[in-house]
Amino acid sequence: MQFKIMLLLVSIFSINNIYSQSSMSLSASEAVKIGLENNKNILINESKVRALEAKVNEVNTQLYPSLSVSGSYTRLSKVEPFKIPGMDLVISPAILNNFNSKISLQQPIFTGFRINSSIQMNEALANAGKYDSEAYRIQLISNIKTMYWNYFKLEKTKKSLQDNINQLQAHINDVENYIKAGLSIENDLLKVKVQKANLELSIVDVENNIDLAGISLATLMGIDVNTKFIITDNPENINEELIKMQISRDTAVAWRPEIKAMDERINASKYAIEMTKSTYYPQIFLIGNYNFNNPNQRYMPMEEKFKGSWDVTLSLSYNLFDWGARNYQTEQAEESLKQAELSKNLIIDGLNQEVSQSVMNYNKSFDRLNATKVLLEQARENLRVTQEKYRAGAAISSELLDAETSLLSAEISLITAQTDYQLSLINYNKAIGFKNY
């Protein structure tokens, strides 16, 4: 029997220990830090940026000479050696085994600015990739903070509901005492009990939503979805003034990484045009070879020996006529530039709309937050006065119940207003491209 009791205690302790291990005290900044460290898409974006930078390094190598080595062996069929007719003098012996080896060096002298344009184009694309990665980070931070404050709102709502239930229980106790004293009726008691039951049902819904919000937050952070969070931040600090619209729009155009990424892609399109125009210029290369062959055909008479020889060539090529292919390539590149510029304008239009909406929502939430604080103070004072009247017999139970309901509504309104303010600030920072990480 004692062994069973000890086993039960150990089991309870283990369960409590597991639960404590899955709980996490968390601030918004900590949630963002963990999310940035664990997010798989960030790792993918970083890999893409490294690949683009490697492409830049690859294109840079075209500026330098290339060195290559080749070799071959050929077995020839038997033929009669070449002799001068009537004489026993061999001019060209029949060498059946041929060994050829060559070292070649090639240096571009002039390529119509193609290589430089290619380098600059790929550098612009690499920069665009970095800005794309930054835009994703800002979006991820916004999502994490949004879910963090939604979780906060649900937790605070649950606490407010529970406090009101406790208050209703005290109210029930008072009504029961008044009924015994003949100062109240059963209907008053039923009204309070119904209100309490409704709030208990509401808590069940809120708890379910807390679990869902916790799963979403944990997923964004890249941690165990069964983790329970203890929110440590409080949305008490607010700015002292409203936000101005035009300043916000100008800031967004200057800060948003999506705009910077499009600027880089526009630059890349310009360099792509320069690359296509390089075909209008001659291509000049310096080529050097060293041959070490057996036999070496530059030596007469040929001998079955390895001999070395070298040559240097200045090569010039120019495309005289290609049925207008160069013009079509240039036209394609110019149209790509136009598309990039129009895409930037579309992004700016959408950005202005996003900024305008975020500014209006922020200013609206700012005003609502200040108003709900006043309503909460009024609801608290109304409940205090009604409680005093109820105890003095100057107010009935339904009036006290209305005052309690009004206070609960005001508390939840304040929680909602505080959260909405934080969410509007998060959306505003995202809209203007503020790097809040």
DRENDO-1510 file (C-alpha; in Angstrom, 1 decimal, always signed):
<recs>
REC; n; res; u; v; w
REC; 1; MET; +0.0; +0.0; +0.0 .
REC; 2; GLN; +2.8; +2.4; +0.9 .
REC; 3; PHE; +4.6; +1.5; -2.4 .
REC; 4; LYS; +1.4; +2.4; -4.4 .
REC; 5; ILE; +1.2; +5.7; -2.6 .
REC; 6; MET; +4.8; +6.5; -3.3 .
REC; 7; LEU; +4.3; +5.5; -7.0 .
REC; 8; LEU; +1.3; +7.8; -7.2 .
REC; 9; LEU; +3.3; +10.7; -5.7 .
REC; 10; VAL; +6.2; +10.2; -8.1 .
REC; 11; SER; +3.7; +10.1; -11.0 .
REC; 12; ILE; +2.1; +13.4; -9.9 .
REC; 13; PHE; +5.5; +15.0; -9.5 .
REC; 14; SER; +6.6; +13.8; -12.9 .
REC; 15; ILE; +3.5; +15.2; -14.5 .
REC; 16; ASN; +4.0; +18.5; -12.8 .
REC; 17; ASN; +7.6; +18.6; -13.8 .
REC; 18; ILE; +6.8; +17.9; -17.5 .
REC; 19; TYR; +4.2; +20.7; -17.4 .
REC; 20; SER; +6.6; +23.1; -15.9 .
REC; 21; GLN; +9.2; +22.2; -18.6 .
REC; 22; SER; +6.6; +23.1; -21.3 .
REC; 23; SER; +5.9; +26.5; -19.8 .
REC; 24; MET; +7.8; +29.6; -20.9 .
REC; 25; SER; +7.9; +33.1; -19.6 .
REC; 26; LEU; +8.0; +35.2; -22.7 .
REC; 27; SER; +8.4; +38.9; -23.7 .
REC; 28; ALA; +7.6; +40.1; -27.2 .
REC; 29; SER; +11.3; +40.7; -28.0 .
REC; 30; GLU; +12.2; +37.2; -26.8 .
REC; 31; ALA; +9.5; +35.7; -29.0 .
REC; 32; VAL; +10.9; +37.6; -32.0 .
REC; 33; LYS; +14.5; +36.5; -31.2 .
REC; 34; ILE; +13.5; +32.8; -30.9 .
REC; 35; GLY; +11.4; +33.1; -34.1 .
REC; 36; LEU; +14.2; +34.6; -36.1 .
REC; 37; GLU; +16.6; +31.9; -34.9 .
REC; 38; ASN; +14.4; +29.0; -35.7 .
REC; 39; ASN; +12.4; +30.0; -38.8 .
REC; 40; LYS; +13.2; +27.8; -41.8 .
REC; 41; ASN; +12.3; +30.3; -44.5 .
REC; 42; ILE; +14.9; +32.7; -43.1 .
REC; 43; LEU; +17.5; +30.0; -43.5 .
REC; 44; ILE; +16.3; +29.4; -47.0 .
REC; 45; ASN; +16.5; +33.1; -47.8 .
REC; 46; GLU; +20.0; +33.3; -46.4 .
REC; 47; SER; +21.0; +30.3; -48.6 .
REC; 48; LYS; +19.5; +32.1; -51.7 .
REC; 49; VAL; +21.6; +35.2; -50.9 .
REC; 50; ARG; +24.8; +33.2; -50.6 .
REC; 51; ALA; +24.0; +31.6; -53.9 .
REC; 52; LEU; +23.5; +35.0; -55.5 .
REC; 53; GLU; +26.8; +36.2; -54.0 .
REC; 54; ALA; +28.5; +33.1; -55.4 .
REC; 55; LYS; +27.2; +34.0; -58.8 .
REC; 56; VAL; +28.8; +37.4; -58.5 .
REC; 57; ASN; +32.1; +35.8; -57.7 .
REC; 58; GLU; +31.7; +33.4; -60.6 .
REC; 59; VAL; +31.1; +36.2; -63.1 .
REC; 60; ASN; +34.1; +38.1; -61.7 .
REC; 61; THR; +36.4; +35.3; -62.7 .
REC; 62; GLN; +35.7; +36.1; -66.4 .
REC; 63; LEU; +38.0; +39.2; -66.0 .
REC; 64; TYR; +41.0; +36.9; -65.4 .
REC; 65; PRO; +42.8; +34.6; -67.8 .
REC; 66; SER; +41.6; +31.0; -68.0 .
REC; 67; LEU; +44.1; +28.2; -68.1 .
REC; 68; SER; +43.2; +24.7; -69.5 .
REC; 69; VAL; +45.1; +21.5; -70.2 .
REC; 70; SER; +44.2; +18.9; -72.8 .
REC; 71; GLY; +45.7; +15.7; -73.9 .
REC; 72; SER; +44.9; +12.8; -76.4 .
REC; 73; TYR; +46.3; +9.6; -77.8 .
REC; 74; THR; +45.5; +8.4; -81.3 .
REC; 75; ARG; +46.4; +5.1; -82.9 .
REC; 76; LEU; +46.7; +5.2; -86.7 .
REC; 77; SER; +46.3; +2.5; -89.2 .
REC; 78; LYS; +49.4; +1.3; -91.0 .
REC; 79; VAL; +50.3; +3.1; -94.2 .
REC; 80; GLU; +53.4; +3.2; -96.3 .
REC; 81; PRO; +55.8; +6.0; -95.4 .
REC; 82; PHE; +56.2; +8.8; -98.0 .
REC; 83; LYS; +59.3; +8.4; -100.1 .
REC; 84; ILE; +60.7; +10.3; -103.1 .
REC; 85; PRO; +60.0; +8.1; -106.2 .
REC; 86; GLY; +63.1; +6.4; -107.4 .
REC; 87; MET; +65.0; +7.1; -104.2 .
REC; 88; ASP; +65.2; +5.3; -100.9 .
REC; 89; LEU; +64.7; +8.6; -99.0 .
REC; 90; VAL; +61.8; +8.7; -96.5 .
REC; 91; ILE; +60.3; +12.2; -96.3 .
REC; 92; SER; +57.4; +11.4; -93.9 .
REC; 93; PRO; +57.7; +8.3; -91.8 .
REC; 94; ALA; +54.5; +6.4; -90.8 .
REC; 95; ILE; +54.2; +7.1; -87.1 .
REC; 96; LEU; +51.3; +5.0; -85.8 .
REC; 97; ASN; +51.2; +6.3; -82.1 .
REC; 98; ASN; +50.3; +9.9; -81.7 .
REC; 99; PHE; +50.4; +11.7; -78.4 .
REC; 100; ASN; +49.1; +15.3; -78.1 .
REC; 101; SER; +49.1; +17.6; -75.0 .
REC; 102; LYS; +48.4; +21.3; -74.8 .
REC; 103; ILE; +48.3; +24.0; -72.2 .
REC; 104; SER; +46.1; +27.0; -73.3 .
REC; 105; LEU; +45.7; +30.4; -71.7 .
REC; 106; GLN; +43.0; +32.8; -72.8 .
REC; 107; GLN; +42.6; +36.4; -71.7 .
REC; 108; PRO; +39.7; +38.6; -72.7 .
REC; 109; ILE; +40.9; +42.0; -73.9 .
REC; 110; PHE; +37.7; +43.6; -74.9 .
REC; 111; THR; +34.1; +42.2; -74.8 .
REC; 112; GLY; +32.0; +45.2; -75.4 .
REC; 113; PHE; +31.7; +45.8; -71.7 .
REC; 114; ARG; +29.7; +42.5; -71.4 .
REC; 115; ILE; +31.7; +41.2; -68.4 .
REC; 116; ASN; +31.5; +44.4; -66.4 .
REC; 117; SER; +27.8; +44.7; -67.1 .
REC; 118; SER; +27.2; +41.1; -66.1 .
REC; 119; ILE; +29.1; +41.7; -62.8 .
REC; 120; GLN; +27.0; +44.8; -62.0 .
REC; 121; MET; +23.8; +43.0; -63.0 .
REC; 122; ASN; +24.5; +40.1; -60.7 .
REC; 123; GLU; +25.5; +42.4; -57.8 .
REC; 124; ALA; +22.2; +44.2; -58.2 .
REC; 125; LEU; +20.3; +40.9; -58.1 .
REC; 126; ALA; +22.3; +39.8; -55.0 .
REC; 127; ASN; +21.3; +43.1; -53.3 .
REC; 128; ALA; +17.7; +42.6; -54.3 .
REC; 129; GLY; +17.9; +39.1; -52.7 .
REC; 130; LYS; +19.1; +40.6; -49.4 .
REC; 131; TYR; +16.3; +43.1; -49.4 .
REC; 132; ASP; +13.8; +40.3; -50.1 .
REC; 133; SER; +15.2; +38.5; -47.1 .
REC; 134; GLU; +14.9; +41.6; -44.9 .
REC; 135; ALA; +11.3; +42.1; -46.0 .
REC; 136; TYR; +10.5; +38.6; -45.0 .
REC; 137; ARG; +12.1; +39.2; -41.6 .
REC; 138; ILE; +10.0; +42.3; -41.0 .
REC; 139; GLN; +6.8; +40.3; -42.0 .
REC; 140; LEU; +7.7; +37.5; -39.7 .
REC; 141; ILE; +8.4; +39.9; -36.8 .
REC; 142; SER; +5.0; +41.5; -37.4 .
REC; 143; ASN; +3.3; +38.1; -37.4 .
REC; 144; ILE; +5.0; +37.0; -34.2 .
REC; 145; LYS; +4.2; +40.2; -32.3 .
REC; 146; THR; +0.6; +40.1; -33.6 .
REC; 147; MET; +0.1; +36.6; -32.3 .
REC; 148; TYR; +1.9; +37.5; -29.0 .
REC; 149; TRP; -0.5; +40.3; -28.3 .
REC; 150; ASN; -3.5; +38.3; -29.3 .
REC; 151; TYR; -2.4; +35.7; -26.8 .
REC; 152; PHE; -2.1; +38.5; -24.2 .
REC; 153; LYS; -5.6; +39.7; -25.0 .
REC; 154; LEU; -7.1; +36.2; -24.5 .
REC; 155; GLU; -5.2; +35.6; -21.3 .
REC; 156; LYS; -6.3; +39.0; -19.9 .
REC; 157; THR; -9.9; +38.4; -21.0 .
REC; 158; LYS; -9.9; +35.0; -19.2 .
REC; 159; LYS; -8.6; +36.7; -16.0 .
REC; 160; SER; -11.2; +39.4; -16.2 .
REC; 161; LEU; -14.0; +36.8; -16.7 .
REC; 162; GLN; -12.7; +34.8; -13.8 .
REC; 163; ASP; -12.6; +37.9; -11.5 .
REC; 164; ASN; -16.1; +38.7; -12.5 .
REC; 165; ILE; -17.2; +35.2; -11.8 .
REC; 166; ASN; -15.7; +35.5; -8.3 .
REC; 167; GLN; -17.5; +38.7; -7.9 .
REC; 168; LEU; -20.8; +37.1; -9.0 .
REC; 169; GLN; -20.2; +34.3; -6.5 .
REC; 170; ALA; -20.0; +37.0; -3.7 .
REC; 171; HIS; -23.1; +38.5; -5.2 .
REC; 172; ILE; -24.9; +35.1; -5.0 .
REC; 173; ASN; -23.9; +34.7; -1.4 .
REC; 174; ASP; -25.3; +38.1; -0.6 .
REC; 175; VAL; -28.6; +37.4; -2.4 .
REC; 176; GLU; -28.9; +34.0; -0.6 .
REC; 177; ASN; -28.5; +35.8; +2.7 .
REC; 178; TYR; -31.0; +38.4; +1.7 .
REC; 179; ILE; -33.5; +35.7; +0.7 .
REC; 180; LYS; -33.1; +34.1; +4.1 .
REC; 181; ALA; -33.8; +37.5; +5.7 .
REC; 182; GLY; -36.8; +38.1; +3.4 .
REC; 183; LEU; -35.2; +41.0; +1.6 .
REC; 184; SER; -34.8; +39.4; -1.8 .
REC; 185; ILE; -36.6; +36.8; -4.0 .
REC; 186; GLU; -35.5; +33.6; -5.8 .
REC; 187; ASN; -35.7; +35.3; -9.2 .
REC; 188; ASP; -32.9; +37.7; -8.3 .
REC; 189; LEU; -30.8; +34.7; -7.3 .
REC; 190; LEU; -31.5; +32.9; -10.6 .
REC; 191; LYS; -30.5; +36.0; -12.7 .
REC; 192; VAL; -27.1; +36.1; -11.0 .
REC; 193; LYS; -26.6; +32.4; -11.4 .
REC; 194; VAL; -27.5; +32.5; -15.1 .
REC; 195; GLN; -25.0; +35.4; -15.5 .
REC; 196; LYS; -22.3; +33.3; -13.8 .
REC; 197; ALA; -23.0; +30.2; -15.9 .
REC; 198; ASN; -22.8; +32.3; -19.1 .
REC; 199; LEU; -19.4; +33.6; -18.0 .
REC; 200; GLU; -18.2; +30.1; -17.2 .
REC; 201; LEU; -19.2; +29.0; -20.7 .
REC; 202; SER; -17.4; +32.1; -22.1 .
REC; 203; ILE; -14.2; +31.0; -20.3 .
REC; 204; VAL; -14.3; +27.6; -22.0 .
REC; 205; ASP; -14.4; +29.4; -25.4 .
REC; 206; VAL; -11.6; +31.7; -24.4 .
REC; 207; GLU; -9.5; +28.8; -23.2 .
REC; 208; ASN; -9.9; +27.0; -26.5 .
REC; 209; ASN; -8.9; +30.2; -28.3 .
REC; 210; ILE; -5.9; +30.5; -26.0 .
REC; 211; ASP; -4.8; +27.0; -27.0 .
REC; 212; LEU; -5.1; +27.8; -30.7 .
REC; 213; ALA; -3.3; +31.1; -30.3 .
REC; 214; GLY; -0.5; +29.3; -28.4 .
REC; 215; ILE; -0.1; +26.8; -31.2 .
REC; 216; SER; +0.1; +29.6; -33.7 .
REC; 217; LEU; +2.6; +31.5; -31.7 .
REC; 218; ALA; +4.8; +28.4; -31.1 .
REC; 219; THR; +4.6; +27.5; -34.8 .
REC; 220; LEU; +5.8; +31.0; -35.7 .
REC; 221; MET; +8.6; +30.7; -33.2 .
REC; 222; GLY; +9.6; +27.2; -34.4 .
REC; 223; ILE; +9.2; +25.6; -31.0 .
REC; 224; ASP; +7.0; +22.8; -29.5 .
REC; 225; VAL; +3.4; +23.6; -30.1 .
REC; 226; ASN; +2.4; +22.2; -26.7 .
REC; 227; THR; +4.4; +25.0; -25.0 .
REC; 228; LYS; +2.4; +27.1; -22.6 .
REC; 229; PHE; +3.3; +30.8; -22.5 .
REC; 230; ILE; +3.4; +33.2; -19.6 .
REC; 231; ILE; +3.2; +36.7; -21.1 .
REC; 232; THR; +5.5; +39.2; -19.3 .
REC; 233; ASP; +4.9; +42.4; -21.4 .
REC; 234; ASN; +2.2; +44.9; -20.5 .
REC; 235; PRO; +0.8; +47.3; -23.1 .
REC; 236; GLU; +0.7; +50.3; -20.8 .
REC; 237; ASN; +3.2; +52.7; -22.5 .
REC; 238; ILE; +1.7; +54.6; -25.4 .
REC; 239; ASN; +3.0; +57.5; -27.6 .
REC; 240; GLU; +1.9; +61.0; -26.7 .
REC; 241; GLU; +0.8; +62.1; -30.1 .
REC; 242; LEU; -0.9; +61.0; -33.3 .
REC; 243; ILE; +1.0; +59.9; -36.5 .
REC; 244; LYS; +1.1; +62.2; -39.5 .
REC; 245; MET; +0.1; +60.7; -42.9 .
REC; 246; GLN; +2.5; +62.3; -45.4 .
REC; 247; ILE; +5.6; +61.8; -43.3 .
REC; 248; SER; +4.7; +58.2; -42.9 .
REC; 249; ARG; +4.3; +57.7; -46.7 .
REC; 250; ASP; +7.7; +59.4; -47.4 .
REC; 251; THR; +9.3; +57.2; -44.7 .
REC; 252; ALA; +7.9; +54.0; -46.1 .
REC; 253; VAL; +9.2; +54.8; -49.6 .
REC; 254; ALA; +12.7; +55.4; -48.1 .
REC; 255; TRP; +12.7; +52.4; -45.7 .
REC; 256; ARG; +10.6; +49.6; -47.2 .
REC; 257; PRO; +12.9; +46.8; -48.4 .
REC; 258; GLU; +10.5; +45.9; -51.1 .
REC; 259; ILE; +11.1; +49.3; -52.8 .
REC; 260; LYS; +14.9; +48.9; -52.4 .
REC; 261; ALA; +14.7; +45.4; -53.9 .
REC; 262; MET; +12.8; +46.8; -56.9 .
REC; 263; ASP; +15.3; +49.5; -57.3 .
REC; 264; GLU; +18.1; +46.9; -57.5 .
REC; 265; ARG; +16.1; +44.9; -60.0 .
REC; 266; ILE; +15.6; +48.0; -62.1 .
REC; 267; ASN; +19.4; +48.5; -62.0 .
REC; 268; ALA; +19.9; +44.8; -62.9 .
REC; 269; SER; +17.6; +45.4; -66.0 .
REC; 270; LYS; +19.6; +48.4; -67.0 .
REC; 271; TYR; +22.8; +46.3; -66.9 .
REC; 272; ALA; +21.1; +43.5; -68.8 .
REC; 273; ILE; +20.5; +46.1; -71.6 .
REC; 274; GLU; +24.1; +46.9; -71.6 .
REC; 275; MET; +25.0; +43.2; -71.9 .
REC; 276; THR; +22.8; +42.8; -75.0 .
REC; 277; LYS; +24.4; +45.9; -76.5 .
REC; 278; SER; +27.9; +44.3; -76.1 .
REC; 279; THR; +27.3; +42.2; -79.2 .
REC; 280; TYR; +27.4; +45.4; -81.2 .
REC; 281; TYR; +31.1; +45.6; -80.4 .
REC; 282; PRO; +34.0; +43.4; -81.6 .
REC; 283; GLN; +35.2; +40.7; -79.2 .
REC; 284; ILE; +39.0; +40.6; -78.7 .
REC; 285; PHE; +40.9; +37.8; -76.9 .
REC; 286; LEU; +44.5; +37.0; -76.4 .
REC; 287; ILE; +45.2; +33.3; -76.7 .
REC; 288; GLY; +48.4; +31.4; -75.9 .
REC; 289; ASN; +49.1; +27.7; -76.4 .
REC; 290; TYR; +52.0; +25.4; -75.6 .
REC; 291; ASN; +52.0; +22.0; -77.3 .
REC; 292; PHE; +54.0; +19.0; -76.3 .
REC; 293; ASN; +53.3; +16.4; -78.9 .
REC; 294; ASN; +54.7; +13.1; -80.2 .
REC; 295; PRO; +55.2; +13.6; -83.1 .
REC; 296; ASN; +55.1; +17.4; -83.2 .
REC; 297; GLN; +54.0; +18.3; -86.8 .
REC; 298; ARG; +55.8; +21.7; -86.6 .
REC; 299; TYR; +59.1; +19.8; -86.8 .
REC; 300; MET; +60.3; +18.3; -90.1 .
REC; 301; PRO; +61.0; +15.6; -90.6 .
REC; 302; MET; +58.6; +14.2; -88.1 .
REC; 303; GLU; +60.1; +12.0; -85.4 .
REC; 304; GLU; +58.6; +9.7; -82.9 .
REC; 305; LYS; +59.7; +12.0; -80.0 .
REC; 306; PHE; +58.0; +14.4; -77.7 .
REC; 307; LYS; +58.8; +18.0; -78.7 .
REC; 308; GLY; +57.5; +21.3; -77.5 .
REC; 309; SER; +56.2; +24.4; -79.4 .
REC; 310; TRP; +54.1; +27.4; -78.6 .
REC; 311; ASP; +51.9; +30.0; -80.3 .
REC; 312; VAL; +50.2; +33.3; -79.4 .
REC; 313; THR; +47.1; +34.5; -81.1 .
REC; 314; LEU; +45.3; +37.9; -81.0 .
REC; 315; SER; +41.7; +37.0; -81.9 .
REC; 316; LEU; +39.1; +39.5; -83.1 .
REC; 317; SER; +35.5; +38.5; -84.0 .
REC; 318; TYR; +32.6; +40.7; -85.0 .
REC; 319; ASN; +29.0; +39.7; -85.8 .
REC; 320; LEU; +28.3; +41.4; -89.1 .
REC; 321; PHE; +24.7; +40.2; -89.6 .
REC; 322; ASP; +22.4; +38.0; -87.5 .
REC; 323; TRP; +18.9; +38.8; -89.0 .
REC; 324; GLY; +18.3; +41.4; -86.2 .
REC; 325; ALA; +18.7; +39.0; -83.3 .
REC; 326; ARG; +20.7; +41.6; -81.4 .
REC; 327; ASN; +18.0; +44.2; -81.8 .
REC; 328; TYR; +15.4; +41.7; -80.6 .
REC; 329; GLN; +17.5; +40.8; -77.5 .
REC; 330; THR; +17.9; +44.5; -76.7 .
REC; 331; GLU; +14.2; +45.1; -77.1 .
REC; 332; GLN; +13.4; +42.2; -74.7 .
REC; 333; ALA; +15.8; +43.7; -72.1 .
REC; 334; GLU; +14.3; +47.2; -72.5 .
REC; 335; GLU; +10.8; +45.7; -72.0 .
REC; 336; SER; +12.0; +43.9; -68.9 .
REC; 337; LEU; +13.2; +47.3; -67.6 .
REC; 338; LYS; +9.8; +48.8; -68.2 .
REC; 339; GLN; +8.1; +46.0; -66.4 .
REC; 340; ALA; +10.4; +46.4; -63.4 .
REC; 341; GLU; +9.7; +50.2; -63.3 .
REC; 342; LEU; +5.9; +49.6; -63.5 .
REC; 343; SER; +6.1; +46.9; -60.8 .
REC; 344; LYS; +7.8; +49.4; -58.5 .
REC; 345; ASN; +5.0; +51.9; -59.1 .
REC; 346; LEU; +2.5; +49.2; -58.3 .
REC; 347; ILE; +4.3; +48.5; -55.1 .
REC; 348; ILE; +4.4; +52.2; -54.1 .
REC; 349; ASP; +0.6; +52.4; -54.8 .
REC; 350; GLY; -0.1; +49.4; -52.6 .
REC; 351; LEU; +2.4; +50.7; -50.0 .
REC; 352; ASN; +0.6; +54.1; -49.8 .
REC; 353; GLN; -2.7; +52.4; -49.3 .
REC; 354; GLU; -1.1; +50.2; -46.6 .
REC; 355; VAL; +0.5; +53.1; -44.8 .
REC; 356; SER; -2.7; +55.2; -45.0 .
REC; 357; GLN; -4.7; +52.3; -43.5 .
REC; 358; SER; -2.2; +51.7; -40.8 .
REC; 359; VAL; -2.0; +55.4; -39.8 .
REC; 360; MET; -5.8; +55.7; -39.6 .
REC; 361; ASN; -6.0; +52.5; -37.6 .
REC; 362; TYR; -3.3; +53.7; -35.2 .
REC; 363; ASN; -4.8; +57.1; -34.6 .
REC; 364; LYS; -8.2; +55.5; -34.2 .
REC; 365; SER; -6.9; +53.0; -31.7 .
REC; 366; PHE; -5.1; +55.8; -29.9 .
REC; 367; ASP; -8.3; +57.7; -29.4 .
REC; 368; ARG; -10.3; +54.5; -28.5 .
REC; 369; LEU; -7.7; +53.6; -25.8 .
REC; 370; ASN; -8.0; +56.9; -24.1 .
REC; 371; ALA; -11.8; +56.8; -24.2 .
REC; 372; THR; -12.0; +53.2; -22.8 .
REC; 373; LYS; -9.8; +54.3; -19.8 .
REC; 374; VAL; -12.4; +56.9; -19.0 .
REC; 375; LEU; -15.2; +54.3; -19.4 .
REC; 376; LEU; -13.4; +51.9; -17.1 .
REC; 377; GLU; -13.1; +54.5; -14.4 .
REC; 378; GLN; -16.7; +55.4; -14.7 .
REC; 379; ALA; -17.8; +51.7; -14.6 .
REC; 380; ARG; -15.7; +51.1; -11.4 .
REC; 381; GLU; -17.1; +54.1; -9.7 .
REC; 382; ASN; -20.6; +53.1; -10.8 .
REC; 383; LEU; -20.1; +49.6; -9.3 .
REC; 384; ARG; -18.7; +51.0; -6.1 .
REC; 385; VAL; -21.7; +53.3; -5.6 .
REC; 386; THR; -24.2; +50.6; -6.6 .
REC; 387; GLN; -22.7; +48.1; -4.1 .
REC; 388; GLU; -23.0; +50.7; -1.3 .
REC; 389; LYS; -26.6; +51.3; -2.3 .
REC; 390; TYR; -27.3; +47.6; -2.5 .
REC; 391; ARG; -25.9; +47.0; +1.0 .
REC; 392; ALA; -27.9; +49.9; +2.3 .
REC; 393; GLY; -31.1; +48.6; +0.6 .
REC; 394; ALA; -31.3; +51.5; -1.8 .
REC; 395; ALA; -30.6; +49.4; -4.9 .
REC; 396; ILE; -32.0; +46.1; -6.1 .
REC; 397; SER; -30.0; +43.0; -7.2 .
REC; 398; SER; -30.6; +43.6; -10.9 .
REC; 399; GLU; -29.1; +47.1; -10.6 .
REC; 400; LEU; -26.0; +45.6; -9.0 .
REC; 401; LEU; -25.9; +42.9; -11.7 .
REC; 402; ASP; -26.1; +45.5; -14.4 .
REC; 403; ALA; -23.2; +47.5; -12.8 .
REC; 404; GLU; -21.1; +44.3; -12.6 .
REC; 405; THR; -21.8; +43.5; -16.2 .
REC; 406; SER; -20.9; +47.1; -17.2 .
REC; 407; LEU; -17.6; +46.8; -15.4 .
REC; 408; LEU; -16.8; +43.5; -17.1 .
REC; 409; SER; -17.6; +45.0; -20.5 .
REC; 410; ALA; -15.4; +48.0; -19.7 .
REC; 411; GLU; -12.5; +45.8; -18.6 .
REC; 412; ILE; -12.7; +43.7; -21.8 .
REC; 413; SER; -13.1; +46.9; -23.9 .
REC; 414; LEU; -9.9; +48.2; -22.3 .
REC; 415; ILE; -8.0; +44.9; -22.9 .
REC; 416; THR; -9.2; +45.0; -26.5 .
REC; 417; ALA; -8.2; +48.7; -26.9 .
REC; 418; GLN; -4.8; +48.1; -25.4 .
REC; 419; THR; -4.2; +45.1; -27.7 .
REC; 420; ASP; -5.6; +46.9; -30.8 .
REC; 421; TYR; -3.2; +49.8; -30.0 .
REC; 422; GLN; -0.3; +47.4; -29.9 .
REC; 423; LEU; -1.4; +45.7; -33.1 .
REC; 424; SER; -1.9; +49.0; -34.9 .
REC; 425; LEU; +1.6; +50.0; -33.9 .
REC; 426; ILE; +3.0; +46.7; -35.2 .
REC; 427; ASN; +1.2; +47.2; -38.5 .
REC; 428; TYR; +2.4; +50.8; -38.7 .
REC; 429; ASN; +6.0; +49.8; -38.1 .
REC; 430; LYS; +5.7; +47.1; -40.8 .
REC; 431; ALA; +4.0; +49.5; -43.2 .
REC; 432; ILE; +6.9; +52.1; -43.0 .
REC; 433; GLY; +9.6; +49.4; -43.0 .
REC; 434; PHE; +10.8; +50.0; -39.5 .
REC; 435; LYS; +13.4; +47.4; -38.5 .
REC; 436; ASN; +12.1; +46.7; -35.0 .
REC; 437; TYR; +14.3; +43.7; -34.3 .
</recs>
